């Protein structure tokens, strides 16, 4: 089917009588009606496919996050989470600037206990000193006095400091083990005393210092000046304490919040454009991998600075972020469970952090928890999990109610069928034969995937389409028709859905290669459909099979139909149809699966794996009795040009019909290997043949099918 450098003509198709129709069908399907009519517009079919999914069934899809972005209520929640992250980032900046130093004019050091657990004495500390930006402050007019367990220091003016230190000439043995340092900005009276230091302290996740009651660990003596009035250097222990907000906390607060805010921003922006709503999962995963690296490095920095509680919180967050990265990168279907586990763990880690510090009031703080990053966000995330449970239950109940009447009708037909011993015997034979075919198929190909060779090069599709559809059009019309074709050849008509749907490599496929291009798969299905129609007609002729015929094409007088359906269709034996040109023109064969439905299944069920889509090319044969259906199974088994790849027998007694709303049939996935299919590169394409009884087909009215589609959307199948 490859042409030379010149333009294609219909004469190029003469060597294969069926190639012209197959090729035109191929072009029609590959470009889609939407592309031919309106040009290339980014194919927003995925958004429509997922937007119609029930809110509860979204969590059952293979791309729940992408499906959630199609829902306005989720985008609203996402915007709220983004605002929380933006607010948290601004708090981190403000905390880093405001928390650089502390100030005071009067100070008092209260020694509670010395190293021997005895009542402390302020005499164990000789001097209190302050530093700012690494330099000692000159305390002019300092007045230091000691009284009992309190050492007081009054300055002539207020000073700012980011570090303080205590000097004890008596050494660690006489230095206070438990102490508190208080400061007051006023110079007279009691003033407003606030604690600015203690023997032990820790920083909270909100960036506040909590003063604990642990014992201080005084270092060994070193040469030190005891005070401004004593310039001599003596051996003394110097205990240093920083009053600055940890640099790691500020960096984590700003950088991590910025990454989270960017993640929310790009997701919401992509949701605003229906063509980009898919937001590729691996791109989302990169945000969380970066966040995991930030939390892990921050945890190491906290540990190095002696901030153990913060190191633990950051380490747990790093683990949770890495798990979400794995979810987005490998299996987005587990996003729902991460919302439950991750949302709960974020919340309880922060709560446990404050409880362990003995500071439970810090959970809400002065901003109702806004200063604790991920606290309110975790509650929103966990609420999504709870919401998914409720929505699932509501969707399933609604779905059951929608198809309850249809399912009852199907079940009644099944009970009537199984009530006849002869029919039960035939169904047993069908089950045995189907099980044998299934075992053989499983042994020959355990993993059933669409495989094949490249059908046509897209440059040849352009030339052929122009020759077939616009041979005499003027240049303007030809250019208008060629534009979507050229874009299709350059980008792929499914762009920008998913990299696995676009066929990143447009090179030729070897016979055993897995098909990754949805366009190629639909094109192969359109070509194979020509040959599948021939096969099902032959099998129907050998087994008294019927096909639906448009009632408007039936003659006024003539042969009677096998059965009459409720959709304006009559079921006719193929033996009758074959000899009547009018009936042959009215046969309603199944069409190739529409791209919209194909994308639905890919994103709802198959995790965008095109090779798992096995029913793009499908046909159905209808039978009045189970004996005729069994004869058709024998005909399929005896056909040497057919390779059965998979069998789905819904006519077995043990089948749970609730999975298909009561509907039952016998479906074969098979390949057709003939000289013609090999020449057209479709011998490895897998098609589906459904064998069903006419009484079941009668229940499938137009209204019944609409209910089934609604049920299917609620089930996300």
Order of alpha helices (4+ residues) and beta strands (2+ residues): alpha-alpha-alpha-alpha-beta-beta-beta-beta-beta-beta-beta-beta-beta-beta-beta-beta-alpha-alpha-alpha-alpha-alpha-alpha-alpha-alpha-alpha-alpha-alpha-beta-beta-beta-alpha-alpha-alpha-beta-alpha-beta-beta-alpha-beta-alpha-alpha
